[in-house]
Amino acid sequence: MRSLLFVPGDSEKKQAKAQDSGADALILDMEDSVALSAKETARAMTAEYVKGAPATGPKLIVRMNALDTPFWEEDLKAIVPARPFAVMVPKTISGACIAKVAGALDRLEQENGLPEGTVKLCNVATETAASLFNMGSYAGASPRLFAMTWGAEDLAADLGARSNKDESGAYTGPYQLARTLCLLGAVAAEAMPIDSICKEFRDEAALRAETRAGLRDGFTGKMAIHPAQVPVINEVYTPSDDDLAHARAIVKAFEEAGDVGVVSLDGVMLDRPHLKQAERILAKAAG
């Protein structure tokens, strides 16, 4: 899952456009992009969209409202019968938040005659100061948890920061820390680490640089806020022919060497972590 495009839950026009964006997943948002007065409308529209979406299209993820609001339980009651691929839980504090939503999904799936585990979970894990102290708690929280991502905007608001970037456009220390902790927490939880949005949606160079940095550091995909961002994200997160050829060469070198811990390839010494990385690249390309 390379690209995950946010789509307002109360906009039929944007939902229809997003379907053909090329994104691997759509995040149908019932939280930040929806006004308080439109929550019920967004809930109904999102459920209807999920029910009618073609099975061959992008995976559909619904971002519910946060657990500290009066909306989240009604969100789940409306959405679960439509059978989305997953629900995104915003503003989680710890793995206990995932466990709470997973328990609600257990009950709703049973009530609606759905197999247990039909609806997966992902979360935005860094939107409050308190959340950063609990990144290790997501491991084992629920087998539904398949991905974790991070966000800098709500965290900046919680910290009372004037900005989350410096004069060069780079994230400042607190947000670099949040990004790193999310990456580590996701891998520890055996969930996909998904990089945050690039809010400068008209700046392709900035998007490409951010996306390449995410790939370099270990993220497996990136969220988008505009359809124009999707092709760049997909391109960067799709292994190139050179990447695949190099990965195959590493695997072949280890196979030919037999039961060894280190091999030499093109004058470079490679050990088992390099083999593991090569195998991941080939598995990703295979789908």
N, C-alpha and C positions, 0 to 999 in steps of 0.2 A: 504494500500500500504506500505509493509514493506521494501522491497529492490528495489533500483533503480540503475541499472548498466549502467555506461557510456560505450559507444561503439563509436569508431571513425567513422565518417560519410563516410570516403573514404576507408574503408577496408571491402570488401566482406567476407573475411575469418573470421574476428572477429564478423561481424554481424551474420553470420551463426552459429558460436559457441555460441554467446550470446543467441540466440533463445531458446536453450536447457539448459540454465544456472539455471533455476528455479527462476529467478528474477521476481518480480511482474511487473516491468516496465523496459524498456530499454530507456536510454537517448542517442539518436543518435546525436552525437556531430558534429556540423559544425563550432565550434568556436576554442577553444584552441588546440585541438588535430589535427587540419587541417592546413597545411602550406598555406600561402597566394596564392601560385601558384596552389593550389589544391582546392580552394574554389568552383569553378564551377563544378568540378568533384564530390566533396562531395555532393553538392546540388542535382545533377542529380541522383547519386547513392542512396542517402537517400530517395528521392522521390520515386524511383523505389522500394526500399526495403519496404517502408511503404505501397505502393499500393499492393504488392504481399504477405504481411505477413498474416498468418492465423488469423482469427477472434478470435480463442480460445487461442492464445498465449499471451505473456505479453503485457501490454499497451505500446504504442509507443509514446515517448515524443521526440521532436526535439529541440535541443538547437541551436537557431539562433545566428547570430553574434550580437554584441552589437549595441545599437542605435547610438553610435558615430562613427560607421564605414560606409563605402559605400555599405556594403553587405546585410544589414538586410532586406531591402524591396524586393530585388530579392530572398532572402531566403524564405520569406513568399509567394511570388508569385509562387514559385516552389513547396512548401510544402503543402499549403492549399488544392489544388485539390486532393492530396493523402489522405486527411482526417486522419491525426494523432490524437491520443487522445488529445495531448496538445503540446504547444510550450513553451520552457523554455527561459526566457529572462535573459541574463546575465548582470551583472554590472548595475543593476537598481539603481537609486539615490533616487527615491520616488515613490509613487503611481501614479504620473503623467506619469511615464514611462510605467506602466501597462495600463493606460488609452489610451496612444498613440498607443500601439500595439493592444489593443482591438479595437480601431477605424479602424485600418488597416484590422484586421480580419473581422470586420463587412462588409467592402467594398468587400473584396475578397470572402467571403462566398456568398454574394449576386451575384457577378459576375459569380461564379461557380455553382450557383443553389443549395447551401447548406443551410440547416436550420440555422438561427442565433444561435450562441452559440455552434456550432458543435465542434469547436476547443477550448479547455480550455487553461488556462495559469498558469504557475508557474514561479518562478524567483529565482535568486541568489542575495540576498538582501544586502550583507555586503562587497562588493569587493572594495569599496573606502571609504576614511575617511568621505566624505560628506554624504554617505548613512546612516551612523549610527545615524545621527541626525533626520532621517525621518521615522523611523520604524512605527510610528503611522499613517502614511499617506496612508497605504495600505487598511485600512478598507474602504469599499465602492468604491474602485478604479474601480472595474469591477466585475460583477457576474461570469465572466470566471475564476477568480483567485481561484484555488483550493488548492494550496500548496506554501510554501515558504521554502527556504533553505539558508544556509550561507556558506561562503568560507573564508579560512584563507590565501591562497597562494597569490591571487591578492591583498588582503588587505595589506599583508606584503610588497609587491612590492610598493604599493602606499605610505606606511608609510616610506619606505626606511629602513626597519628593516633587520638586519642580520639573524634573525631567528624568528619564531613565537612560538617556544617551549623552555622550559628551560632545564637544565641538566638532569632532571628526565624524560623528555619526555612529560611534561604537558604543555598545552597552557599557554602562559603568559597573563598578564592582558588585553591588548587590544583585544585579540582574544576570551578570556572568555567573555568579554563584548559584542562582536559582536554576539557570540552564544546566550547569554541570551536575547539580544535585538531582535534577529530574532525569538526566541521562543515566546516572548511576543507579537511581532508584528503580527506573524502568528495567534496566538490564538485570538488576538483582531480583526483581519480581518476575522475570522471564516474560516481560511485556515489550511491545514495540516502542522504542523511544521516538516520538514525533516532535520535530522542531516547531517552534512558534512561528507566528505570522511575520511577514515583512510589511509593515504598514505603509511604506512608500510604494504604493501599488503601480505608480507610473514610472518608477525608476528601475528599469530592467537590470542595469549594472549592479545596483545594490542588492536586488533580489538574487541575482546569480551568485554574487559573492557570499551572501548569507547561506544560500543553499549548498554551495561547494564546501563552506566551512562546516555545515552540519554533516554532510557526507563524510568529510575528513575525520570528524570527531566521533562518529559512530551512530548518528541518527539515521533512521531508515526511511524517513519521509518528512514532509513539511506541510503545514497548513497554509491555505491561501484565502485571501479576502476578495479577490477579483478573478473572473475567468481568464483574464489575460496573463495571470501569473502561472496558470496550470502548465502550459507547454514548457516553460523554463524549468519548473520543478521536475516534471516528468523526464525531461532530457537529462538533467544532472543526476537523478537517481536511477536512471537506466544504465546498466553496465555497458560500456562501449565495446566494440570488437576487440580493441587492444586489451581492455580489462579482462575480457573473457579468455583471450588467447594466453595471457600471462597466468591467469588462474589455472587454466588447463595444464600449462607447462609445469606449474608448481605441483599439482596433484600427480602428474605423470612422473616427475622427478622422485617424489616420495615412493610411489608405487614401484618404480624400477630399483630404488635403493634398498627396498625391503624394510625390515624392522629396525629403523634408525631414528634418531632424534633430530639430526641435522643433515641437510643436503646443501650442495652448491649448485647454483643456477646462474649462468651468465656472470660469473665472478662474484656473486653475492651469497653469503651464508644465510640459509633459511632454516628456521626451526618449526616445531609443531604449531605454535600460534599462527605462523604464516600459512600453514596448511589449513588450519581451521578457517582463517579469513578467506582463503581461496575457495574452499568448499561452500562458504556462505554466499559468495558472489555467484557461483554457478547455480546454487539452489535458487537464488533470487531470480536469475535469468530464466530458469525453468518454470517459474511461476509459483 
